[in-house]
Amino acid sequence: MNIHKILASGFGLGYAPKAPGTFGSLLGLALGTALLSLGHLPLLFGIVIVSGLGIHAITRLPEAATQDPGWIVIDEIAGQMIPLLALTGPSIPGILLCFALFRLFDIFKPGPVAWADRRHDAYGVMGDDLIAGGLAWLVVLALHLVSPL
């Protein structure tokens, strides 16, 4: 296994026999929460770095040129980190809400998420999850209007 497959698979989590995307999301949640505990800027840098590594790795995998193989989970890792930016700090309810919303948008692929998913290239593989993360971020921001998280 080369470095690109190691990165794209989330250090092997993508090879989980069931729900590899959920395992990737859980890694993104853990990494994002750790970075959020240091502040929003470290979390933002983490998202940019993971996204850049994801695009770099995926563009070097011929099997990702026309499809989104299930074992590629670096997109879930990056996407799951995005809604955490809407939290004022790590909290169990906030983290669980971010996880649930991201997975909901990732699985059901509404509107722009489905558009990116149809691209069938590295930017589509990463893009649908980054957009799903952005939608989850917007919902968490909107929920701040009625309740602190």
C-alpha positions, 0 to 999 in steps of 0.5 A: 500500500502506498502513501496515497492509499494510506492517506485516502483510506484514513490510515486504513479505516476505510477498509472497515468491513461495514460503514467505512464512511462512519469510521472516517467521520469518527476520526474527523470528529476526534481530530476536529475536537482536539483541534477545536480545544486549541481554538478555531484557527487550529481547527481551520488550518486542520481542515485546510491541511486535511482537504489539501492532502485528500485532493493530493492523494485522490488525484494520484489514485487511478481508481478514483478518477471515475468513481468514489470508492468506499474505502476513500474516507479522507473526504469524510474526515475533512467534511466532518471537521467543518461543522465543529467550527460553529461550536464555541468550544467542545461540548458533548451535545454540540459534537454529537449534533455536528456528527449527526448533521454531517452524516445526514447530509453526507448520506442523503446528499441534498442539492449541492452535495449531490451535484458535487457527488456527480462530478466523479473526479477528485474534486467531486470525491472531496467536494460532496463531503466538504459541502455536506460539512458546510451545510451542517455548519450552517444548521449549527450556526442557525441553532445558535439563535435558539440555543447555545451549544 
